[in-house]
Amino acid sequence: MTKYIAHEGERLDQIVYKHYKTLDVFAQVLKFNARLKPILADKDIVYLPTIKTEIKKEIKW
């Protein structure tokens, strides 16, 4: 599990996307961080659990 220290005004969805490269895991991350408000305060701790993700790439021919 990774601990991320938020900066004033960051959003949890932005942090999740930056870390996992997808929002498919947002609900799982939210369970670990239920105490947080949608807009984070300076030095809020965000827990980012180890979650295996697959990046889906669309191939166009």
C-alpha positions as CSV (number, residue, x, y, z in Angstrom):
1,M,0.0,0.0,0.0
2,T,1.2,3.5,-0.9
3,K,0.6,6.6,1.2
4,Y,0.1,9.8,-0.7
5,I,0.2,13.2,1.0
6,A,-2.3,15.5,-0.7
7,H,-2.0,19.1,-1.6
8,E,-4.7,21.7,-0.9
9,G,-7.5,21.4,-3.5
10,E,-6.5,18.1,-5.0
11,R,-9.3,15.6,-5.7
12,L,-9.3,11.9,-4.9
13,D,-10.3,11.0,-8.5
14,Q,-7.3,12.9,-9.9
15,I,-4.9,11.1,-7.5
16,V,-6.4,7.7,-8.4
17,Y,-6.1,8.3,-12.1
18,K,-2.5,9.5,-11.7
19,H,-1.5,6.5,-9.7
20,Y,-3.5,3.6,-11.4
21,K,-3.9,5.2,-14.9
22,T,-7.6,4.3,-14.7
23,L,-10.7,5.2,-12.7
24,D,-12.0,1.6,-12.7
25,V,-10.6,1.1,-9.2
26,F,-12.0,4.3,-7.8
27,A,-14.6,2.6,-5.6
28,Q,-12.0,0.2,-4.1
29,V,-9.7,3.1,-3.2
30,L,-12.7,5.1,-1.8
31,K,-13.3,2.2,0.7
32,F,-9.8,2.8,2.1
33,N,-10.3,6.5,2.3
34,A,-14.0,6.9,3.3
35,R,-13.1,9.7,5.8
36,L,-11.9,12.1,3.1
37,K,-13.9,14.9,1.6
38,P,-14.2,15.2,-2.2
39,I,-11.8,18.2,-2.3
40,L,-8.7,17.3,-0.2
41,A,-7.0,19.5,2.4
42,D,-3.3,20.1,2.5
43,K,-1.5,17.1,4.0
44,D,-4.5,14.7,3.9
45,I,-3.2,11.2,3.7
46,V,-4.6,9.1,0.8
47,Y,-4.1,5.3,1.0
48,L,-3.5,3.7,-2.4
49,P,-3.8,-0.1,-2.0
50,T,-2.1,-2.5,-4.3
51,I,-4.6,-3.3,-7.0
52,K,-3.8,-5.1,-10.2
53,T,-5.1,-3.2,-13.2
54,E,-5.2,-3.9,-16.9
55,I,-4.8,-1.0,-19.3
56,K,-7.2,-1.6,-22.2
57,K,-5.8,-0.4,-25.5
58,E,-8.0,-0.1,-28.5
59,I,-6.3,-1.0,-31.7
60,K,-7.6,0.6,-34.8
61,W,-6.7,-1.0,-38.2
